[in-house]
Amino acid sequence: MAVKRKLILASGSPRRVELLRQVGLEADRLMPMDLDETPEKNEQPRSLARRLAADKARAALDAIADEAEWQGSFILAADTVVAVGRRILPKTEFTDEAAAALNLLSGRGHWVFTGICLLTPDRKFRQRVVETKVRFKRLSSHEIDAYIASGEWRGKAGAYAIQGIAGSFVQKIIGSYTNVVGLPLFETAQLMTGEGMDVTARWPEG
């Protein structure tokens, strides 16, 4: 039987909030976790996404340790990593980083890994890592300069947001589109349903 529990999203990402709403889920609390996301020595992209998602969930749990009203809540965390081969592209903050990333992605395929971690009310970790392959068209210097001028790349893994202008760069995608946006909905809903959360409770009735 599905149970009613509070949901904490260990993120402040508007994209993840909107994706959850798309399937009828509303976080009761947003808790962005500011962690060091530097890869460990020889850490692979998939492992990094998995580790950071778990670390964010654990940090949120620690943050509510003294808040009785939030005990027994679900905690959902996610982290998205973009990689070309084993090379992990950072979340870009500066124009030179963005230009370097876009030039690297131009005309080639890359992988997007999102680690999701659901911390259950009885404090079990449920995790998945979802991967999607994306191929960009060859970008002209004008397109790269214009995209950098748009500012859409700022703070984004791989220096782009597929749901924005950069959607026009994508030649081919194999796998989950919502994974590239930042939260794979199929796998997230599966995890939550498997732990007794009624994902359908807020679906509209026609």
Secondary structure, DSSP 8 states (H G I E B T S, - for coil): --B---EEES---HHHHHHHHHTT---SEE----------TT--HHHHHHHHHHHHHHHHHHHTTT-GGGTT-EEEEEEEEEEETTEEE-B--SHHHHHHHHHHHTTSEEEEEEEEEEE-TT--EEEEEEEEEEEE----HHHHHHHHHHTTTTT-BTT--TTTGGGGGEEEEES-HHHHHT--HHHHHHHHHHTTB-TTTT----
